[in-house]
Amino acid sequence: MLSRLAHATTEDGELLPVDDVVDHMVFLMLAAHDTTTSTLAVMLWQLALHPEEQDRVAAEVRALDGAPVTPADHGDLVHTSRAMSEALRLSPPVPFSPRRALADVEIAGVHVPAGTGVSVSSLALHRHPDWWTRPDAFDPDRFAPGREEHKQHSHLFVPFGGGAHLCIGNHVAEVMVKAIVARLLATRRVTADPRAGVVISPIPIPKPKGPMLLTVR
């Protein structure tokens, strides 16, 4: 990727400025790797603490008979999708999104003048007790038909942002996470000590404050 960016040219045939190449590489490392790693860590930790949920994911991926997860069939991994969504709800990879008010606006009785910096917290939104049942609990079925708590508002569940700023890599990330989980749980089990008391630090990207020890058998 670095080589291609270094040789890429504009419509006028000019090479990209060095600063642009650096910015693209920094964003690639942040958006394509750290966020996916964070999601995998939280998802596997929660599945280790909830073996019944891990059983459901494992049964689903074993039905693939060792075939790789592809963009065409990843939608068939229904419970794996819900488990991933629940991990993203509990620990969104980008917990805060900086924005700027384009016009004067009033939010919950607070006047926000145009030009004011505003931070939208998906972390707080994803655990708001007015919207989510047992918001701190790992409960993938909250995304199942009949409940679908995330559909109460169009921007209630926003692990990849929303609107014009929706992450363009959301589908790629979903396939990547499912592919790794499927490869692992097709033949292995993941366990953890629930007494470990792992605390996830949300900033800048969610990661455990201390050791997150998983045993793979």
Disulfide bonds with the S-S distance in Angstrom:
none
